[in-house]
Amino acid sequence: MSFGYERLLAHKNNMMGGQPPNGDDCRNIDTLQINVEINCVAFHPHLPMFATGNRHGHTNLWRLNDDSTLAQRTPVDTLVGHSDYVTFHPQLPIVATGSPAGIVKLWRLNDDGTLAEPTSVATVRGRNHEIISIAFHPRLPIFATGGSDNGTAESCSVKLWRLNDDYTLVGQGPISTLIRHTGRVTSIAFHNHLPIIATGSHDRTVNVWHLNDDGSLAQTTPVATLVGHTSLVRCVAFHPLLPIIATGSYDRRLKLWRLNDDGTLLQPTPIDTLNIGSRVICVTFHPWYPMFATTSDELVISHAIKLWRLNDDGTLAQHTPISRLRGHTLFVTSIAFHSRLPIIVTGSDDGTAKLWQCKMLEPPHHLEILRKETDIPENVRSAPCALCNLPLCAQIPDTTYNINGYVVKMTSAHYFHYNCIHRYLTNRQSISELMTCPTCESVIDSDEISRFLHSPDADADAKLCTDFYIP
């Protein structure tokens, strides 16, 4: 399947107004003082919530106000025993936590983001080796874990695990094992749309693997191996739309590589290389804005968090950061973008998590997302969804995405259930299908497709008809 990525990005200048972002657009709006080193941070995929993992072995869940400041200084829930990494599934109501002791725990969440029960629903043990990296498949009930090196090839593997409908593990072991690295697997990333997964390692390489439609491993050898770093690879991340991967290393370099749709390398050398100036710790792309962030172990802490602008083809717009987030006083361990809100969260060894608001990340308010029945005009409440023909305010039969009642009003005046439109977009098999509204056949704005496919909460499907806003 070949996606016309250049067409997906054709309207990017419309969203950005042709103006580069202002480096002063990001400001610290709140600081959470935990007084113990923070290992990791992660945003809930659609709710105004985030998680922090600290050195005392606790992962805390925090809720935000409408202005993205902290709603309270005490966590809404605490997951005890795991805190070295935390990640939310993009669509399913589960969160994963882990520790270097080789244990990953999965926790079920309520619709409001709180814990559904005080104990985990599934546990994965790494037996004789550490598990230090984890990633969820963007759509399927599958996650990957990466291990450390204790002298055997098996210990340097990546394992794929499948979940049942109740989020317990399928069977007693992984559905696939990826064995190739000769050093600790430090980072794992799934591409949001292409059937590929990338793994970074202490052996200085990044492997790209092809997956079957069901998320299992398609072949036992990687389709590409990225070689070029001179020290361990600490982090990997995929561009949200393009077949581009970013790799960060302790050699102080951040490299961008272009792939073919099947994961093979388009060229054997990176398309861009950044000298970060210090060891790269984290890299993450914004879900729809042409930008990524890096953190590093910079001696000058105020220089550790950098934001970088991308061109439409995924190359660097400039080799200097468009912004630096200043405020932490010790090593910055992690960073995350919210998928819908114009905010960033960072965690640090100084015992704080900081929330940053960025004007450049505010989407245009072109399309209304109707979240409650009272928001829907009375004359359309009983109108049918343009895809399933059931009343808009009726219970949606297919609750795959665990969201009911949301309605999308598009510029064409069509109304859709969230689940209907989400299923439609994620099942498109070609760029022409993806960019055509199922009802009026109007062209979909590329920015709205990007925001939708990376924002599984409130009716990202509005992207179907040119304009889309996620409040």
Buried (B, 14 or more C-beta within 10 A) or exposed (E): EEBBBEBBBBBBEEBBEEEEBEEEBBEBBBBBEBEBBBBBBBBBBBBBBBBBBBBEBBBBBBBBEEEBEBBEEEBBBEBEEBBBBBBBBBBBBBBBBBBEEBBBBBBBBEEEBEBBEEEBBBEBEBEEBBBBBBBBBBBBBBBBBBBBBEEEEBBBBBBBBBBEEEBEBBEEEBBBEBBBBEBBBBBBBBBBBBBBBBBBBBBBBBBBBBBEEEBBBBEEEBBBBBEBBEBBBBBBBBBBBBBBBBBBBBBBBBBBBBBBBBBBBEEEEBBBBBEBBBBBBBBBBBBBBBBBBBBBBBEEBEBBBBBBBBEBEBEBBEEEBBBBBBBBEBBBBBBBBBBBBBBBBBBBBBBBBBBBBBEBBEBEEBBBBBBEEEEBEEEBBEBBBBBBEBBBBBEBEEEEBBBBBBBBBBBBEBBBBBBBBBBBBBEBEEBEEBBBBBBBEBBBBBBBBBBBBBBBBBBBBBBBBBBBBBE
